Amino acid sequence: QVQLVESGGGLVQPGGSLRLSCAASGINFSIYVMAWYRQAPGKQRELVATITSGGRPNYADSVKGRFTISRDNAQKMLYLQMNSLKPEDTAVYYCNAILGFTNYWGQGTQVTVSS
């Protein structure tokens, strides 16, 4: 049974930081492309960052220079370090595992940036 379980969300003030984690099980984690998506209320889900099996990251323009995606293949963990958070970063953040046409999602973790 495949599971992706996100954690680390919460309420943070503008300019603050959070680190999201995603624990994977039931998949050969190291060969999957992993990604973080987010969905704000009333908006479509959008790609935040991806990381290849070899560790090459890619970011949406809106988060470049503020967010860092990383992975630990031995621990089957995906991370998203979020710095200099803005109110517009408020959303539910989802972990995603991709291999060809196979696509798995976590249940999401809420991030709220507000003073």
WOLINVEN-V876923 format. One record per pair of residues at least 12 apart in sequence whose ideal C-beta (glycine too) atoms are under 6 Angstrom apart, sorted by sequence separation. I is the first residue (numbers start at 0). J is the second residue. D is the distance in whole Angstrom. If there is no record, write none. Layout:
i,j,d
I,J,D
I,J,D
This chain:
i,j,d
7,19,4
35,47,4
47,59,6
56,68,5
93,105,6
7,20,5
35,48,5
46,59,6
67,80,4
6,20,5
93,107,5
34,49,4
47,62,6
66,81,5
5,21,5
91,107,4
92,108,5
33,50,5
65,82,5
77,94,6
3,21,6
4,22,5
50,68,5
65,83,5
91,109,5
92,110,6
32,51,6
3,23,5
48,68,4
50,70,5
2,24,5
30,52,5
89,111,5
2,25,6
29,52,6
89,112,5
1,25,4
88,112,5
0,25,5
1,26,5
86,112,5
84,112,5
33,70,6
29,72,4
28,72,6
33,77,5
35,79,5
28,75,4
39,90,4
23,75,4
38,90,6
37,90,4
38,91,5
22,76,6
37,92,5
21,77,4
35,92,6
36,93,5
20,78,6
36,95,6
19,79,4
34,95,4
18,80,5
33,96,6
17,81,5
31,96,4
32,97,5
16,82,5
31,98,5
15,84,5
11,84,6
19,92,6
21,94,3
21,105,6
5,94,5
3,94,5
13,112,6
3,103,6
5,105,5
8,108,3
8,109,5
10,111,5
11,112,6
13,114,6
1,103,5
3,105,4
8,110,5
12,114,5
5,108,4
